[in-house]
């Protein structure tokens, strides 16, 4: 089997939720700024990760704060957690599907600093980062699906959560696994395809 083919995981969602190994999570030593850094500008086009996500999710009327086009001011986008249309960039935050606190406790702590920074700024898969309404993102904070789910897009959110966990080789604790399994059981029969990093 070619190495590239071996790096792809594919399964129905109801099977995929059971893929991350179950183990107790520990967050000892977690320090977001020190361990993950901030938004970066990987392609050096003056737009950091936040601006890139906003640009990628804008459906129309993208506008920047200055002529250099580095910082997004506005653009029409629909936030998946509530299905509402947003225009001002100040009304949304960029959500890590799997919060960095959760990622640290479920395995990213054992990766290099460069890999953790890459996780924090992962634009390689649309499952990892998304623009969400500030109020809901603040409500979620570092909670996983066993503690918090969005009012809409729950099946999609579970699929994205599991995709990120599989992509980055992260583990799950028993409460998380139970919640993912329960929610996925009520979702349509859909498949999940994930490229592992």
C-alpha positions as CSV (number, residue, x, y, z in Angstrom):
1,X,0.0,0.0,0.0
2,X,1.5,3.4,-0.9
3,X,2.5,5.5,2.1
4,X,0.1,8.3,1.1
5,X,-2.9,5.9,1.0
6,X,-1.9,4.6,4.4
7,X,-2.3,8.1,5.8
8,X,-6.0,8.3,5.0
9,X,-8.6,7.1,7.5
10,X,-12.1,6.4,6.3
11,X,-15.1,5.0,8.1
12,X,-18.7,5.6,8.9
13,X,-19.2,8.3,11.5
14,X,-20.6,5.8,14.0
15,X,-17.5,3.7,13.7
16,X,-15.1,6.7,13.6
17,X,-16.2,8.0,17.0
18,X,-14.7,4.8,18.5
19,X,-11.4,5.2,16.7
20,X,-9.5,7.6,19.1
21,X,-8.0,5.4,21.9
22,X,-9.6,5.8,25.3
23,X,-7.3,7.0,28.1
24,X,-7.5,9.4,31.0
25,X,-6.5,13.0,30.0
26,X,-4.1,15.2,32.0
27,X,-3.6,18.9,31.5
28,X,-0.6,19.3,33.8
29,X,1.8,21.9,32.4
30,X,-0.7,23.5,30.1
31,X,0.1,27.1,29.1
32,X,-1.6,28.2,25.9
33,X,0.6,31.1,25.0
34,X,3.9,29.2,25.8
35,X,2.9,25.9,24.3
36,X,0.9,26.9,21.2
37,X,1.7,30.6,20.5
38,X,-0.7,32.9,18.7
39,X,-2.1,33.2,15.2
40,X,0.7,33.2,12.7
41,X,1.0,34.1,9.0
42,X,2.4,30.9,7.5
43,X,2.3,31.9,3.9
44,X,3.5,35.5,4.6
45,X,0.7,37.2,2.8
46,X,0.2,39.5,5.8
47,X,-3.0,37.7,6.8
48,X,-2.8,35.7,10.0
49,X,-4.7,32.5,10.6
50,X,-7.8,34.4,11.9
51,X,-7.9,36.5,8.8
52,X,-7.5,33.4,6.6
53,X,-10.4,31.6,8.2
54,X,-12.6,34.7,7.9
55,X,-11.7,35.0,4.3
56,X,-12.2,31.3,3.5
57,X,-15.7,31.3,5.1
58,X,-16.9,34.6,3.6
59,X,-19.6,34.0,1.0
60,X,-19.8,37.6,-0.3
61,X,-18.8,41.2,0.3
62,X,-15.3,40.6,1.8
63,X,-13.8,43.8,3.0
64,X,-10.5,44.6,4.8
65,X,-9.6,47.3,7.3
66,X,-6.9,48.8,5.0
67,X,-5.6,48.8,1.5
68,X,-2.9,46.2,2.2
69,X,-5.8,43.7,2.8
70,X,-4.3,42.1,5.9
71,X,-7.1,42.3,8.4
72,X,-10.7,41.4,7.6
73,X,-13.3,44.0,8.5
74,X,-16.5,42.4,7.2
75,X,-18.0,39.8,4.9
76,X,-21.2,37.7,4.7
77,X,-20.8,34.4,6.5
78,X,-23.2,31.9,8.2
79,X,-22.1,30.6,11.6
80,X,-22.9,26.9,11.7
81,X,-23.7,26.7,15.4
82,X,-26.7,29.0,15.1
83,X,-27.3,29.3,11.4
84,X,-27.2,33.1,11.5
85,X,-25.7,35.4,9.0
86,X,-22.9,37.6,10.3
87,X,-21.2,40.4,8.5
88,X,-18.9,42.2,11.0
89,X,-15.7,40.3,11.8
90,X,-15.9,41.7,15.3
91,X,-18.9,39.6,16.1
92,X,-17.2,36.2,15.6
93,X,-14.3,34.4,17.2
94,X,-12.2,31.6,15.6
95,X,-13.1,28.3,17.3
96,X,-10.7,25.4,17.6
97,X,-13.0,22.4,17.0
98,X,-10.9,20.5,19.5
99,X,-9.8,23.3,22.0
100,X,-6.1,23.6,22.5
101,X,-6.6,22.8,26.2
102,X,-8.3,19.5,25.2
103,X,-5.7,18.8,22.6
104,X,-2.9,19.2,25.1
105,X,-4.5,16.8,27.5
106,X,-5.3,14.2,24.8
107,X,-1.8,14.0,23.2
108,X,-0.5,17.1,21.6
109,X,1.6,17.7,24.7
110,X,3.9,15.0,23.4
111,X,4.5,16.7,20.1
112,X,7.2,19.3,19.3
113,X,6.5,23.0,19.8
114,X,6.4,23.4,16.0
115,X,3.7,20.7,15.8
116,X,1.7,22.4,18.5
117,X,1.9,25.7,16.7
118,X,0.9,23.9,13.5
119,X,-2.2,22.5,15.4
120,X,-3.1,26.0,16.7
121,X,-2.9,27.4,13.1
122,X,-4.1,24.4,11.1
123,X,-5.6,25.6,7.8
124,X,-5.1,22.3,6.1
125,X,-8.5,21.0,6.9
126,X,-11.8,22.9,7.3
127,X,-12.7,20.7,10.3
128,X,-10.1,22.3,12.5
129,X,-11.0,26.0,12.7
130,X,-14.2,27.9,12.1
131,X,-15.7,31.3,12.7
132,X,-18.4,31.1,15.3
133,X,-20.5,33.7,17.1
134,X,-18.6,35.1,20.0
135,X,-21.3,34.3,22.6
136,X,-21.4,30.6,21.7
137,X,-17.6,30.3,21.4
138,X,-17.3,31.8,24.9
139,X,-19.9,29.4,26.2
140,X,-18.0,26.4,24.8
141,X,-14.6,27.6,26.1
142,X,-12.5,24.4,26.6
143,X,-15.5,22.0,26.9
144,X,-15.8,18.8,24.9
145,X,-18.9,17.1,23.6
146,X,-19.6,15.4,27.0
147,X,-20.1,18.9,28.5
148,X,-21.2,21.2,25.7
149,X,-22.8,21.0,22.2
150,X,-23.9,23.8,19.9
151,X,-27.6,24.4,19.5
152,X,-27.3,23.5,15.7
153,X,-25.0,21.4,13.6
154,X,-24.5,18.8,16.3
155,X,-23.8,15.9,13.9
156,X,-21.5,18.0,11.9
157,X,-19.7,19.1,15.0
158,X,-19.2,15.5,16.2
159,X,-17.8,14.6,12.8
160,X,-15.4,17.5,12.8
161,X,-14.4,16.8,16.4
162,X,-13.6,13.2,15.6
163,X,-11.9,14.1,12.3
164,X,-9.5,16.4,14.2
165,X,-8.8,13.8,16.9
166,X,-8.0,11.2,14.2
167,X,-6.0,13.6,12.0
168,X,-3.7,14.6,14.9
169,X,-3.6,11.1,16.6
170,X,-5.3,12.4,19.8
171,X,-7.0,10.2,22.5
172,X,-10.4,10.5,24.1
173,X,-11.4,10.0,27.7
174,X,-14.3,7.7,28.6
175,X,-16.9,10.4,29.1
176,X,-16.0,12.0,25.8
177,X,-16.2,8.6,24.0
178,X,-19.7,7.9,25.5
179,X,-21.0,11.3,24.4
180,X,-19.6,11.0,20.9
181,X,-21.1,7.5,20.5
182,X,-24.5,8.6,21.9
183,X,-24.7,11.7,19.6
184,X,-23.5,9.9,16.5
185,X,-26.1,7.2,17.0
186,X,-28.8,9.8,16.3
187,X,-27.0,11.2,13.2
188,X,-27.5,10.2,9.5
189,X,-25.4,7.4,8.2
190,X,-22.4,9.4,6.8
191,X,-18.8,8.6,6.1
192,X,-15.7,10.3,7.5
193,X,-12.5,10.6,5.5
194,X,-9.5,12.0,7.3
195,X,-5.9,12.7,6.2
196,X,-3.6,12.0,9.2
197,X,-0.7,14.4,9.9
